[in-house]
Amino acid sequence: MRKRLNSQIHAQAIRKLKLDISKKKEKYGTIVESTPQVDELTILLEKCTDKNNILAVTCCNAVVDLVQLGVIEYDFVMRCLLNLVPSAKNLNGIIQAMTALLKLQLAVAINTNQDGTFVSPYTLRLPPHPFITVLNNRPESWPQILQEFSHLCHSENISVRTSCISLMEPFLKFVLLEPQQTLRFLSMRVNLQQTLLHVASEDSVLKFLVKILPCFQVNTPDSLTMTGQFLSELLSIVKSHQELSVLVRFGFSLCLQSTQLQINYSILARSLQNCIVNSKVNIMSDTNIVAIATILSTSPKEYIGPIVNVANWVLKDNSWNPVVIGMLALPTLVLVTIPSVTQTGNKTAQQLEQGIRSLLSTVKKSLIDKETKKQKARLITLLTRNKTIY
């Protein structure tokens, strides 16, 4: 009963503060940084970080309402909230208020712009996205920020849901592409990737991931392994031909880097195989064939099964440049001569040996066919010339 009474008293006090602050607009106009201090607003902002979570959230909601009513300037309130972050006892209300302000900014932009598009005014640095400032000052706040981002991604408001990446893009880049890949943001990074995968069916999310993934930091074994796992999961979601081409090319580059760092990339290789084989259109290129040749020539034999399968599948199409196909000849010949490290009689080892020999046969046949076609073309040209002479 006492708690309920306290809540009612708090609610009444907050309503009175809102009313008093609203009256100041008649005297000062919209409250901005240069406006003389408004004591009621100072009290309201102080309570936004109260240990009592209900009180803090209610005060933050009141501040957002005042911005929406035009009583307080958006930028001024955002700066006030950010200034509270370093010493705040409770960040729940502040982070929720920032999300609400971002959504308010989105609504204004959609109603103002003729094409209804939204471009975030925030960047990585000048001015930084509010959540970048929060995370830098209070790294432990990442679960609340992640929860707010998840709410944006699953919002019932279509405009908010389809613009969740635009609203958060500078912050997402800050976390995912951090050059130092520091441990203090590791938990945020891993959980953010999983959150993005869960909503990757949304067009805006998928396009963002395809664009940003090749920029991931992969200069350590751990980061390379994590990126490979993330790419493997993403490949099962992507359907677009253009997007698949980008990701497959990046996947082969990760396999190459894995061989250099002696990392097992077989899971990623199997994902690439499934993606390429099940694709309705050809998503391979000459660059990919060259990458396959390099992988086959540098990888341990026990890792290359899926790559050999990809090569066999791709060469079913007989339209490849013979010079490119020729690059597969030497690595395949070398593989034939290397004994398998797997026990003799093992089914997987037998399938690998069959795959390698099949690849060698396909490469040989492709090169012979190409040469035969050239010879036929030369013969036809010669006969045509002779016929013209006679």
Phi, psi and omega in degrees: 000319182294319179296319180295320179296317178299319180297319179294319178296317178300314182298318179296318181295320180293319178298320179294319177299317179300316181295316180296319180293321180298325180294334180295338180297326179296329182271315187253347192080197178300130183286123179233183184298326183277355179291139175307149186304132176255108187300322181297321178291322178300316179296316181299318180293322179299321181284352178292345180245017183298149179297329176289109188297320180297317179296315182298313182294319180296318178295318179296320177297323179296319178297316179297319178300320180294325176293316181297328180278355179082012180284321181237143179290140180304305184299322180296314180295318180299319178295320179298315179296319180295325179292336179280340189301310187303325185250008185294135176281337183216121184259354185303309182296318181297314182294320177295321179295320178297319177297317179297322178293321177297319178293324177296318177299320178298313182299319179297316181296318181296321180285334183274314183287136182296322181273359176071018181270162178229129174238123183298134176283353182265155177228195177284332186231302189234103346279148180287151175301139182308321182289338173294316178297317180298313183293322178295321181278327182223078183303333182288355182277001187302326180297322179293319180295316180298321179296319179295320178296319178298320178297321178298317182294333183251016183299144176287339177284116185299320181298319179292315183297317182283345181252011184300324179289316179300321180294326189246001190307312179301320179293317179299317178295321180301317182283312187284330186249018180306121185301319184281342182049050184293153182292334185292339177254007185298312181299319178297317183296312182296313182290328177294319178300317180294321177298318179295321178296324181294335181245018184292348177289341175290133186302316183294322179293315182297315179298321178297315181295318179297324181287322189269334186302316179296351179265359181299146176283119182228047184261006176228158179303319181295313181294325179293317179296315181296319180293321177298318178295318180297316179296320179302317179291322182291325181300332181283350183258323187290138179239335184293137180302311183296316181292320178298320180301317179296313184290322178296317178299318178294322180299318178295325178293325176293321177299318178298315179295325179296321178296324180292326180262008179057048179251138178289116182249018188298326179295314178297320180298320178293323177295319177296318179300311181299319181295313184290316182293323184272353180291138182284342179233162180285117181252011180268161180217171177303322179300319179295321179297318178298318179297318178299316179300318180293318179298315181297330183274348185239348186268152170299145187297330184287349181264345199267001183311306180298326180292320176298318179298320178298314181299316178298319180295314184296321184284359171297331175279120188267021185260008184285152176297128182300331178295319179292315178300322180300334179293340178277346187296306184296311178303322181291319177299319180296317181298324179298326184275345182272125178291145180289141179281346179283152183301142179298138181093347177296132184299318180298318180296319179296319179296322179296314180298319178297320179296318180295315180294323177296320179296316179299318179295319180294316179299314180299314181296318180298317181293319179295316180299318180296317181293320179298318179298321178297315180296319177298319180296319179296319181296316179298318179299316181296315180296322179296317179296315181297321179296322179294321182293316183277000000 
